Amino acid sequence: MSTKNDINSSISTLVSFISENTCRNLATANSELSLNMDDDTLRRVLSVVEGSISDSFSLGYTEIESVLKKHNI
């Protein structure tokens, strides 16, 4: 696997971890801290969070591509 592919894979894994951990933390906070979201509301909130993280990754990745290109990676 090339360096660029390794970097892309690592970044994708990191973003997935961020999304999963954030959603898990929200679900835990909802049950332990009594945020009072019913299951349907929690699912909708988690969907928005996951979508926002995914969109941010897609929009922000151009900066990473610019750096990789600058360094011939």
Secondary structure, DSSP 8 states (H G I E B T S, - for coil): --HHHHHHHHHHHHHHHHHHHHHHHHHHHHHHTT----HHHHHHHHHHHHHHHHHHHHHHHHHHHHHHHHTT-
